[in-house]
Amino acid sequence: MSSLEIAELTGKRHDHVLADIRKLLMELRKTSPEYSGHVPDSYGRPGSSSTSPSVRR
């Protein structure tokens, strides 16, 4: 699930979701580049997105 999808589902601003994800990754001692990517915003400007790893049950 991408950070954009999480922002939409939770009604949060995307930049706030990204900040929360980075904080969680730091707490887990992981680096965000392995989960991040670049996605243009609604105006076509460069932006970033983050994906969460798949959870298998």
Summary of the structure (lengths in Angstrom):
residues: 57
radius of gyration: 11.5
end to end distance: 15.7
largest distance: 37.9
contacts: 122
relative contact order: 0.23
helix: 46%
strand: 14%
